[in-house]
Amino acid sequence: MPPPRTRGTALQRQLAELRGPDVPAKALDARALAALAANPGCARRAILDGAGVNKTALASALGSPSAFGQSQFALTRGNAFEAKVKADGGAELLRLVHEKLDRSAEPPSHARVPDLTASGPQGRTARTELELREATAHPGTWTLLDHPMLALDVAGSSAFLEPDAVVVHPDGGWTVVEIKSFPLLDGSADPAKVGAAARQAAVYVLALEEVAARLAPEGATAPQVRHRVLLVCPRDFSNLPAASAVDIRKQRAVTARQLARLTRIEDIADALPEGTCFSPELPVEELTAAVESVPATYAPECLSACELAFHCRARSREEGAVTTLGRPVRAELGGLTTVEEVLAAARGEAGDPGDPAVAALRRAAALRAEALEAACR
């Protein structure tokens, strides 16, 4: 087996070849990681994200443009709101952290806001780790890290993550802050959007836990990474910030478990046909063959999380896969994986009568036939 460094260099070269010549890698962010963790069985998304392929451009080249992502207007509005929240050295942001998460601490009349500027993601990651070490080593003051850079190993590939902010409390604890542009109406927000923000924050917490473990001397207690994060949103229909504490213990546990289940990127890459490339510049037939050479696990939830969802849905429908109907339906049908198999089992043409799923389908078909016969009388 090659030494780790040699194998890592070879893998990076292999992933660069998958993107195409001179195509820059698209950064794997927390949003993508949260979506990947929600569908760990999808080797297609894993290799595309691991290789840094721009899935939006890829979907357009395949003829199934993505409707996923934020509009330019939403991005501009979000950036303006974030700047407002962090104005004056983050005074309002720290006030919200104190109010919602740490009332027992001294109010943040002043705070350290270190400069995290460095060259490249590796440099910024090292700078962030240095400032976290410095803040933790000198308790008693508040520290605000504005857009720190964190690294997380995902299936053998490094992902560089950039949370909106990380706050170090006077007691040395660390809190992730998520700033979103969707509103808090009467103190509550859209549950789906809050859930997505919580899953994204869980990825940051996992990355911070790795940093905390490295900073602790052998036998010493690592800095506490708090599992309640601060979600900051506009209040009602104004541009004034409001905040809510969100417990992400469940999301953190699920995300950690799902990321651990991901097949390592090099295993997927090694199984690809020689010369496979996902460059959007390729002819559509060649590009489609390359994408189809990697198995996908489509589910309706992909429509809100993956740029290739329309392409994968079309293929899933062509194959008659029951996953097109949703994971709960797939789980109920056991070994029946296609709609054709399900219908044949319901009609009594195939399937083991002792299989609970087959028995339930035949019972449902008999009840339907009785209902239709009664309606025709």
Backbone torsions as a table, in degrees:
resi	resn	phi	psi	omega
1	MET	NA	135.6	-178.9
2	PRO	-66.3	153.4	175.1
3	PRO	-56.5	152.5	-176.7
4	PRO	-52.8	-42.2	-177.4
5	ARG	-66.7	-41.8	178.8
6	THR	-62.9	-43.1	180.0
7	ARG	-65.3	-39.0	179.6
8	GLY	-64.7	-40.4	178.6
9	THR	-65.3	-42.3	179.4
10	ALA	-63.4	-39.4	179.6
11	LEU	-65.2	-44.0	179.4
12	GLN	-61.3	-39.0	177.9
13	ARG	-65.8	-39.7	179.1
14	GLN	-65.0	-42.1	178.8
15	LEU	-66.0	-36.0	177.3
16	ALA	-63.7	-37.6	177.5
17	GLU	-66.0	-33.6	178.6
18	LEU	-67.3	-34.3	178.2
19	ARG	-68.8	-34.0	-175.0
20	GLY	114.5	160.0	-176.6
21	PRO	-63.1	130.1	174.3
22	ASP	60.5	22.9	177.3
23	VAL	-95.5	118.9	-179.1
24	PRO	-67.8	149.1	-179.6
25	ALA	-75.0	139.8	174.1
26	LYS	-87.4	127.6	-175.3
27	ALA	-62.5	140.9	176.4
28	LEU	-89.5	107.4	-175.1
29	ASP	-99.6	179.2	-176.2
30	ALA	-65.9	-33.8	178.5
31	ARG	-62.0	-44.2	179.3
32	ALA	-67.5	-38.9	179.3
33	LEU	-65.0	-40.0	178.8
34	ALA	-62.9	-41.2	178.2
35	ALA	-67.7	-38.4	178.8
36	LEU	-65.1	-40.0	178.9
37	ALA	-67.3	-28.2	179.0
38	ALA	-72.9	-16.9	-179.7
39	ASN	-139.5	65.6	-172.8
40	PRO	-67.8	-15.4	-179.7
41	GLY	-81.8	-2.6	-176.9
42	CYS	-89.0	98.0	179.2
43	ALA	-66.7	-29.2	-178.6
44	ARG	-63.2	-49.8	179.9
45	ARG	-65.4	-38.4	-177.7
46	ALA	-60.2	-46.3	-177.0
47	ILE	-73.6	-36.7	179.6
48	LEU	-66.4	-43.1	177.5
49	ASP	-69.0	-40.5	-179.9
50	GLY	-63.7	-33.9	179.2
51	ALA	-84.3	-6.2	179.7
52	GLY	74.4	28.1	179.5
53	VAL	-72.9	137.4	176.0
54	ASN	-78.2	100.4	-173.8
55	LYS	-71.3	-25.2	176.9
56	THR	-65.0	-47.6	177.9
57	ALA	-66.4	-37.0	179.4
58	LEU	-63.9	-44.0	179.9
59	ALA	-62.3	-40.8	178.7
60	SER	-64.7	-41.5	179.8
61	ALA	-65.1	-29.7	179.0
62	LEU	-80.1	-8.4	-179.5
63	GLY	88.6	14.3	177.8
64	SER	-129.4	71.4	-174.9
65	PRO	-55.7	145.4	-178.0
66	SER	-83.2	141.3	172.5
67	ALA	-104.4	12.0	-175.4
68	PHE	-93.4	141.0	177.1
69	GLY	124.1	171.1	-178.0
70	GLN	-93.5	148.7	174.9
71	SER	-74.4	160.7	178.0
72	GLN	-62.1	-35.1	178.6
73	PHE	-63.6	-43.6	179.5
74	ALA	-64.5	-38.3	177.9
75	LEU	-64.3	-43.7	179.8
76	THR	-63.6	-44.1	179.5
77	ARG	-63.6	-41.1	179.3
78	GLY	-64.6	-41.4	179.0
79	ASN	-64.6	-39.5	179.5
80	ALA	-65.7	-40.7	179.4
81	PHE	-66.8	-41.3	179.2
82	GLU	-62.2	-41.4	178.4
83	ALA	-61.7	-38.1	178.8
84	LYS	-65.5	-41.6	-178.7
85	VAL	-65.3	-34.8	-175.4
86	LYS	-95.1	5.1	-178.3
87	ALA	-63.7	158.5	178.1
88	ASP	57.8	44.6	177.7
89	GLY	69.1	23.8	178.5
90	GLY	74.9	24.9	-175.8
91	ALA	-59.6	-45.2	-178.6
92	GLU	-69.2	-38.8	179.3
93	LEU	-63.0	-45.7	179.6
94	LEU	-66.6	-33.6	176.5
95	ARG	-62.5	-40.5	179.5
96	LEU	-67.9	-38.8	176.8
97	VAL	-61.5	-44.8	179.7
98	HIS	-63.0	-43.6	-176.2
99	GLU	-68.0	-41.2	-172.1
100	LYS	-93.4	-24.1	-170.6
101	LEU	-126.2	-20.5	-170.5
102	ASP	-150.7	60.6	-178.2
103	ARG	-66.9	-23.0	-178.1
104	SER	-74.5	-16.4	-179.1
105	ALA	-81.6	165.6	174.8
106	GLU	-65.6	138.3	177.6
107	PRO	-57.5	143.0	-175.5
108	PRO	-78.9	76.2	178.8
109	SER	-68.6	-28.9	174.4
110	HIS	-150.3	157.7	-176.9
111	ALA	-150.5	156.3	172.3
112	ARG	-81.6	132.6	174.2
113	VAL	-128.1	82.8	-173.7
114	PRO	-68.4	153.1	175.7
115	ASP	-79.5	122.4	-177.4
116	LEU	-103.8	15.2	-178.7
117	THR	-65.8	133.8	177.1
118	ALA	-160.9	170.8	-177.3
119	SER	-89.2	120.4	175.3
120	GLY	73.2	164.5	-179.2
121	PRO	-63.2	-36.2	178.6
122	GLN	-64.4	-41.3	178.6
123	GLY	-65.3	-41.0	179.5
124	ARG	-68.1	-36.3	177.4
125	THR	-63.2	-44.9	178.9
126	ALA	-64.2	-39.4	179.6
127	ARG	-65.0	-41.4	177.7
128	THR	-61.4	-45.4	-179.3
129	GLU	-62.4	-39.3	178.7
130	LEU	-62.4	-44.0	-178.8
131	GLU	-70.3	-34.0	175.1
132	LEU	-65.3	-40.2	177.3
133	ARG	-62.8	-44.2	-178.6
134	GLU	-63.9	-44.0	-178.4
135	ALA	-66.8	-38.9	-178.6
136	THR	-71.4	-31.8	-178.3
137	ALA	-74.5	-15.2	-179.2
138	HIS	-126.3	75.6	-178.5
139	PRO	-66.9	166.0	178.3
140	GLY	105.3	-8.7	178.8
141	THR	-127.9	158.5	175.0
142	TRP	-90.0	142.6	176.2
143	THR	-132.6	132.3	177.8
144	LEU	-114.0	118.6	174.5
145	LEU	-99.9	110.5	-177.0
146	ASP	-89.3	115.1	-178.1
147	HIS	52.4	60.0	173.8
148	PRO	-70.1	166.0	177.6
149	MET	-116.9	127.9	-179.0
150	LEU	-122.2	152.0	178.3
151	ALA	-117.2	141.2	178.7
152	LEU	-139.9	129.3	177.7
153	ASP	-80.1	123.9	-179.0
154	VAL	-127.2	109.7	177.3
155	ALA	52.9	38.7	177.2
156	GLY	86.9	1.9	179.1
157	SER	-123.1	137.9	-178.6
158	SER	-82.1	132.4	174.8
159	ALA	-113.6	131.9	178.1
160	PHE	-101.7	124.6	-170.8
161	LEU	-117.5	144.6	-176.8
162	GLU	-130.9	89.0	175.6
163	PRO	-66.1	159.7	178.5
164	ASP	-61.7	-40.8	179.1
165	ALA	-165.6	154.4	170.0
166	VAL	-129.4	129.9	179.8
167	VAL	-108.9	131.2	173.0
168	VAL	-100.1	119.5	-177.7
169	HIS	-76.9	163.1	176.6
170	PRO	-57.6	-26.7	178.9
171	ASP	-85.3	3.0	178.3
172	GLY	93.4	-4.6	178.8
173	GLY	-73.6	154.5	-178.1
174	TRP	-114.4	135.8	178.8
175	THR	-127.6	133.4	174.7
176	VAL	-84.6	137.2	177.7
177	VAL	-117.6	126.7	175.5
178	GLU	-111.3	125.4	179.7
179	ILE	-111.5	119.0	-177.1
180	LYS	-123.1	156.4	-177.9
181	SER	-95.2	-5.1	176.2
182	PHE	-76.8	149.2	-170.2
183	PRO	-84.4	154.7	166.3
184	LEU	-97.1	109.5	-177.8
185	LEU	-99.9	116.8	-176.6
186	ASP	53.7	37.9	175.1
187	GLY	85.7	0.0	178.9
188	SER	-134.0	159.1	-177.9
189	ALA	-129.7	174.1	178.0
190	ASP	-55.4	119.3	-177.3
191	PRO	-57.2	-36.0	-179.7
192	ALA	-65.3	-40.5	-179.5
193	LYS	-72.1	-37.6	176.5
194	VAL	-64.3	-41.0	178.3
195	GLY	-61.7	-42.0	178.6
196	ALA	-64.2	-41.4	177.8
197	ALA	-64.1	-38.3	179.2
198	ALA	-65.4	-41.1	178.4
199	ARG	-65.5	-37.6	177.7
200	GLN	-66.3	-43.7	178.8
201	ALA	-63.7	-33.1	179.7
202	ALA	-62.2	-35.2	177.3
203	VAL	-64.3	-42.6	178.5
204	TYR	-64.0	-39.8	179.7
205	VAL	-62.8	-42.1	177.8
206	LEU	-60.9	-42.1	178.9
207	ALA	-65.7	-40.2	178.5
208	LEU	-65.6	-35.7	178.3
209	GLU	-63.0	-35.1	176.2
210	GLU	-66.4	-40.1	177.3
211	VAL	-63.3	-45.8	-178.9
212	ALA	-59.1	-40.0	179.9
213	ALA	-64.8	-36.4	179.3
214	ARG	-71.5	-32.0	-176.9
215	LEU	-77.3	-18.7	-176.9
216	ALA	-82.5	124.5	174.2
217	PRO	-60.4	158.3	-177.6
218	GLU	-58.9	125.6	-179.4
219	GLY	88.4	-9.7	-179.2
220	ALA	-91.7	163.1	178.9
221	THR	-82.5	131.0	179.5
222	ALA	-71.9	152.9	174.1
223	PRO	-56.4	146.3	-177.3
224	GLN	-81.6	122.8	171.7
225	VAL	-96.2	111.1	-174.0
226	ARG	-69.2	140.2	-179.7
227	HIS	-95.7	9.9	167.6
228	ARG	-110.6	118.1	-178.6
229	VAL	-102.8	163.1	179.4
230	LEU	-103.7	122.3	175.7
231	LEU	-102.5	118.2	-178.3
232	VAL	-110.6	125.9	-177.8
233	CYS	-139.3	164.2	172.9
234	PRO	-65.2	142.1	178.4
235	ARG	-82.6	123.5	178.4
236	ASP	51.7	-123.0	-177.0
237	PHE	-109.3	19.1	179.8
238	SER	-98.9	-175.6	174.6
239	ASN	-108.6	17.6	179.4
240	LEU	-86.0	137.2	-176.7
241	PRO	-76.1	139.7	170.9
242	ALA	-131.3	158.3	-174.0
243	ALA	-137.4	156.2	176.7
244	SER	-142.4	137.5	175.3
245	ALA	-83.4	129.1	-176.9
246	VAL	-120.2	122.6	177.6
247	ASP	-82.0	117.1	-175.4
248	ILE	-111.7	23.2	-179.4
249	ARG	-59.5	-42.9	-179.6
250	LYS	-65.2	-47.3	-179.1
251	GLN	-62.8	-37.5	179.4
252	ARG	-64.0	-45.3	-178.6
253	ALA	-64.2	-44.6	-179.5
254	VAL	-64.7	-44.4	-178.5
255	THR	-63.9	-43.0	178.8
256	ALA	-61.2	-42.9	-179.3
257	ARG	-65.9	-43.0	-177.5
258	GLN	-69.7	-40.7	178.6
259	LEU	-64.3	-34.9	178.7
260	ALA	-67.3	-25.0	-178.9
261	ARG	-81.6	-13.5	-176.2
262	LEU	-62.9	134.5	173.5
263	THR	-63.1	138.6	-179.3
264	ARG	-61.8	141.0	-174.2
265	ILE	-57.0	-40.9	-177.2
266	GLU	-65.4	-30.6	178.5
267	ASP	-66.2	-41.4	177.7
268	ILE	-67.3	-44.3	-178.3
269	ALA	-62.6	-39.9	-178.7
270	ASP	-67.0	-24.4	-178.3
271	ALA	-85.8	-6.3	-178.2
272	LEU	-75.6	150.4	175.9
273	PRO	-61.0	149.9	179.4
274	GLU	-58.4	133.4	177.0
275	GLY	84.6	7.2	179.5
276	THR	-61.9	134.3	-180.0
277	CYS	-145.6	140.6	-178.1
278	PHE	-110.7	26.1	-179.9
279	SER	-67.9	129.2	178.3
280	PRO	-63.4	-11.7	-179.9
281	GLU	-78.9	-11.0	-178.0
282	LEU	-71.8	157.4	172.2
283	PRO	-57.5	146.3	-172.1
284	VAL	-60.2	-35.8	179.8
285	GLU	-65.1	-44.1	-180.0
286	GLU	-67.4	-39.5	-179.9
287	LEU	-66.7	-42.1	178.5
288	THR	-61.6	-42.2	178.6
289	ALA	-62.4	-38.5	179.7
290	ALA	-65.2	-44.8	-179.4
291	VAL	-65.7	-41.4	-178.3
292	GLU	-71.7	-13.5	178.5
293	SER	-73.7	-10.9	178.1
294	VAL	-111.2	123.2	-178.1
295	PRO	-65.4	142.2	177.2
296	ALA	-115.8	156.5	175.5
297	THR	-123.3	89.7	-175.7
298	TYR	-83.3	143.0	171.1
299	ALA	-146.4	154.3	-178.7
300	PRO	-54.4	-27.8	179.4
301	GLU	-63.1	-20.5	-180.0
302	CYS	-63.5	-25.0	-177.3
303	LEU	-61.1	-26.4	-179.4
304	SER	-102.6	7.2	-174.2
305	ALA	-137.4	-14.1	-173.6
306	CYS	-134.9	136.0	-178.5
307	GLU	-68.5	-23.2	-178.9
308	LEU	-92.3	9.6	-172.5
309	ALA	-59.3	-41.4	-178.1
310	PHE	-65.5	-40.0	178.3
311	HIS	-64.4	-47.2	-178.3
312	CYS	-67.1	-34.8	178.1
313	ARG	-64.2	-42.4	179.5
314	ALA	-61.2	-43.2	179.4
315	ARG	-66.9	-39.2	179.9
316	SER	-63.9	-39.1	178.2
317	ARG	-67.4	-40.1	178.9
318	GLU	-61.4	-36.7	-180.0
319	GLU	-81.8	-9.1	-179.1
320	GLY	69.3	27.4	-177.2
321	ALA	-70.4	136.2	-178.4
322	VAL	-73.0	-15.1	176.9
323	THR	-63.5	-20.5	176.1
324	THR	-60.3	-27.0	-178.3
325	LEU	-86.3	-6.5	178.4
326	GLY	117.2	152.6	-178.7
327	ARG	-62.9	-40.0	178.9
328	PRO	-58.9	-40.7	178.3
329	VAL	-65.1	-44.3	179.4
330	ARG	-58.9	-41.7	-178.8
331	ALA	-64.9	-34.8	-178.6
332	GLU	-72.9	-22.2	-172.5
333	LEU	-93.0	0.0	174.9
334	GLY	57.4	-122.9	-176.3
335	GLY	-80.7	-1.1	178.7
336	LEU	-84.8	110.5	-171.4
337	THR	-105.4	-11.9	179.4
338	THR	-125.0	156.3	179.0
339	VAL	-62.8	-36.4	178.8
340	GLU	-61.9	-42.1	177.4
341	GLU	-64.0	-39.6	-179.9
342	VAL	-63.3	-46.7	-179.0
343	LEU	-65.4	-39.3	178.8
344	ALA	-64.3	-39.8	178.8
345	ALA	-66.1	-39.7	-179.9
346	ALA	-65.9	-34.0	-179.5
347	ARG	-82.7	-4.9	-178.3
348	GLY	81.6	13.6	-177.9
349	GLU	-87.7	-17.4	-178.0
350	ALA	-156.8	170.0	176.8
351	GLY	96.3	154.1	179.3
352	ASP	-85.5	118.9	-179.7
353	PRO	-58.5	-22.5	178.8
354	GLY	-80.1	-10.5	178.4
355	ASP	-73.4	124.7	-178.8
356	PRO	-56.6	-37.2	-179.7
357	ALA	-66.7	-43.1	179.2
358	VAL	-64.7	-43.8	179.7
359	ALA	-61.7	-41.2	179.7
360	ALA	-66.4	-38.8	178.8
361	LEU	-64.8	-42.2	-179.1
362	ARG	-68.6	-36.9	176.1
363	ARG	-64.4	-42.0	178.7
364	ALA	-64.8	-39.6	178.7
365	ALA	-65.0	-39.1	179.2
366	ALA	-66.0	-42.5	178.6
367	LEU	-63.7	-39.5	178.6
368	ARG	-63.8	-42.9	179.8
369	ALA	-63.2	-41.0	178.9
370	GLU	-63.7	-41.8	-179.5
371	ALA	-64.4	-42.0	179.9
372	LEU	-67.6	-37.1	179.1
373	GLU	-66.4	-41.0	179.2
374	ALA	-65.8	-35.8	-178.9
375	ALA	-70.4	-24.8	-178.1
376	CYS	-85.9	-8.6	-178.5
377	ARG	-75.6	NA	NA
